[in-house]
Amino acid sequence: MTPSNLFHCSKGRGVVHKIAFTGVFLGLVLLLQFLSRYMPFADTYIKLNFSLLFILPIFYYAGPIWGILTLLLRFAMGPVIAGTGYHPRYLTGHFILLVCSIVTIGFMYIYSSIFSKMKSHNIKVITIAITTFISSSLILTFLNQIFFTPLYWVSTGYIKHFSISETIDVYNNPYFLVKAKFFMIPNYWAGTFVTYFAGNLAKYGVIFLCYIPMAKVLRTYASRNNESWG
């Protein structure tokens, strides 16, 4: 696999430069983590968390090590910053956010490598963004159905054991009020697919719509300072 533009660090950039950049963007990541609870749809499956916007440039500009460190710091500090604490229910939510970010960044790395030879930078960025958010939405919908939903329902007490069959049984209970969040669709697989896939498309679509112009601004800044930005 050819080197990915997303993870490319400019040659000659020192450690101090990387630390400074990571520190600034880490501050923005934590700020957006705090503001996420005030975002629209904060209590739904379309919850928007824009912290990924400022994690992606860290992977690109400072490198994967600093990007991974930022992800871990967000996971460790997120419950406190968001005001939820380390209750298993909320910690599970932050774990799910961590996995979602890893999946999205992984797809972005793969597609930025596949499309690295495209001549038009703007078309390349748009192509990478579209393929990433569609693929991430599909994979994360599947993970939500078979793993995240049972895990979260165990932490909230909806089910007693981590079990997909128990999850489906509880979902099929006509008195299970949480089903309203799944548009009251009677079938578990259909209800979760419609809800999670639509939610993932919406939130990742918004994130990448914001990321594309931001990436262009950063690339312009880098070019003015004789630095490579893809």
N, C-alpha and C positions, 0 to 999 in steps of 0.2 A: 504494500500500500504506500503510495507516495505521500510525502509530508503534507499535512493539512494546513491550509492557510489559517484556519481557526486557532491552531495551537502553535503557530509560528512565532518565535520570539526574535526580534530584531538583533542582528549580530552586533556585538560590542556593547550591548546594554548591560550596565553593571547591576550588582545585587542591590545596592542602595536605591537605584532607580526603580527596580522591580518592587522593593519593599514599600517605597513611597507611593507608587501607583496602587499597589494592593491595599495599602492602608486607607487611601482616599476612597477607593471603590468599596472596600469592606464597610466603611462608615455609611456609605449610601445603601449598601445591602441591608445593614442592620436597621437603618432608618425606615426603609420600605417594609422590612419585616414588622416593625412596630406599627406602621400605618396600615398594614394589610387588614387588621381587624376593623378598620373604619371604611374599607373599600366596599363598593356595591356588591351585593350577594355574599356578604361575609359569612353568613350562616347556611350557605347552600353548597352544592357540589360544583358551582361555577365560581367559587371563591377565587378572586384575583390576587396573585402574589407576584409583584413586579421585581422582586429581588434578583430573579434570574437575569434580568436585563443587565445588571452590573456585575454579575458573576462571569458571564460569557467573555467580556473584554479582559478580565483577569486571566482567564485561560489563554487568551490570544496574546496579550501584551506581556504578561509576567511569566506565563508558562503553566503547565498542568499541575506542578507541585503546589504553587501558590493558589491555583484555582481549587484544588482538592482541599487545601487547608481552609480556604474561605467557606467551602461547603460544610466542613466539619465544625467550624466556629459558629456558623449560622445554626446548625443543628443543636450545638451545645448551649448557645446563648439564646436561641429563638424563644423557648418557652418562657424565659424570664422577661425578655424584651416585649413579647406579645402579651404579657400579663396573665398567662394561663398557669404558670408554674409547671412542676414536673409530675403532675397527676398522670397515671397511665393513659387515660383517654386522650389528653392533649399531647403527650409525648408520642403516642401512636400517630397522631396527625402530623407532627414534625418529622417523624421517620418516613411517613408516606411522601411528604414534600421532598425529603432528601433523595429518596429513590426516584421520584419523578424527575428531579433535576439531573440525576445521573443518567437516566434513560435519554432525556432530551439532549444533553451534552454529547452523549455517546453517538446518537444518530447524527448530530450536527458534525461531529468529527468524521464519521463515515461518509456522509454526503459531501462535505467540503473536500475530502480526498478524491471522491469519485468525479466531482465537477471541477477539480482544481485547474484543468487545462482549458476551461472556457475562457475566451478572450475578453468578453465584456464583463467587467467587474460587477456592474449593477445587476445584469441578468443572472450572473452567478450567485450573488447574494440572495436575490429573490427566489431563485430555484432551490437553493439550499434551505431557505426558510420554509418554503411551501412543503417540500418533501419531508423536512424534519417534523413540522407540526402535524402533518397528516399521519406519518408513521408513529410518532410519539402518542398521538391521540388513540390510535388503534391498539398499540401495545399496552398502554396504560389503562385503557378500557378493559382489556382482557385481564390484566393484573388486578384491577379493581374487583372484577367479578369473582375471581377464584382465590384471591389472597387478601387484598386490602379490606374489602367489606367484611369478611368473617373476622379478620384481625380487629377491626374497629368495633364491630358489634360485640366481641368478647370484652373489650376494654370498657364499653358502655353498659354491659350487663344484659344486652338484648339476647345473647346466647351464652350458654355455660361453657362450651368447649369450642376450640377452633375447628370448625367442621363446615364444609360447604353444604352437606346434606342438612345439617341443623339450621344453617343460614336460610336455605330454601324453605324449609318447613316453617320457620318463623315468618318469613316473607309471605308465605301463602295463607297465613292466619288472617281471616277477614277483619279482625279487630286490631291488626298491627298498624297503628297510626302513622308510623314512619313511611309507610308505603305511599303516602301523599307526596313525598319528595320524589317519588318515582312515577309521578303522574297517574297513580292508581292503576298502572298496568298490571294485570293479574299474574302474568308469567314472570318469574324471577329473571331469566336470561334476557328476555325482551325488555323488561323494565329497566334493568341495570345498563343494558347496552344503550338504549335510547338516552337515558339520563347522563351516563358517564361520557359517552362519545360526543354528544351535543355539548356538554359542559367543557370537555377537553378541547374541542374545536374552537369554542368561543374564547376560552381564556388564553390558549396558546396562540390563537389568531391575533388577539389584542396585543399580546406580548411581542410577537414578531413584527406586527405593524409598527410598534414603537421601536423595536430593535433596528430595523432596516435604516431609518434616517439617522439613528444614533451612530450606527456603524459607519455611515458615510461621513458624519462629522468627525469622528475619531480618525478615520483614514485621511481626511483632508488635513487635520492637525498634524498627523504623523508625516505626511508628505512635505509639509512646510518646514518640518524639522529634520528633513532628510532621513526619515525612518521608514522601514518597510511596514506596510499594513495590508498586505495581500494584493 
